[in-house]
Amino acid sequence: MRSRLAVLTLGLFLLFALACSKKPDQTADTSTTNQAPAAAAPAQTQPAEPAPPPMRAEPKPEPVIVPAGTTITVRLSQAVGSKISQAGQTFSGTVANSIAIGGRTAIPAGATATGTVVDAKPLGRFAGGASLTLRLTSINLRGSDRAVETAAVTQTMKGKGKRTAVLAGGGAAVGALIGGLAGGGKGAGIGALAGGGAGTGGAAFTGNKDIVLPAESALSFSLEQPLEVRER
């Protein structure tokens, strides 16, 4: 009887021990299941910003064309003359009057101009008379020197004191020279000179001196080629 009771007790003890040994495993399984990583939430994407509209380049204005034959009047910055100047020497001045084409200013008054002494012969070396020839070569427009082609303005004085001014090229071209009388008289007018059939014309003055055009004298040059002026 006692042996049965002992066997029964031993069996219950083993069952109880077996049951206790299985509970930790189940707990471990449960914790492992609870610690499973959650599924990653889908990333939220920001809506793309619309691209800015392309910048439209402003259309550039059409260039201004100063036609051939246009008269450009330049006021001298220094004196020039048949005796005080030499061929190849440069002279400078400023544009006396602005030139507008189609309501747009192509050449503003005050623009710096540069020219060349084409020829200068003092009195007594040119068949007894003096000769002075000038030509405009460039004008500074918007900070850049622009080459120009103009007719030459020639002034001569014969040995007897007869003084004439000629715009080379002939035809109906006009070349006006406003300056002092030969040798002095700053501000005295020589006058506007119109080219005749042979390209000559002018006013005669007495006095047997060299040709001198003092500073501030105004000379008018006629364009031989059109001048294209572009705005920046």
Order of alpha helices (4+ residues) and beta strands (2+ residues): alpha-beta-beta-beta-beta-beta-beta-beta-beta-beta-beta-beta-beta-beta-beta-beta-beta
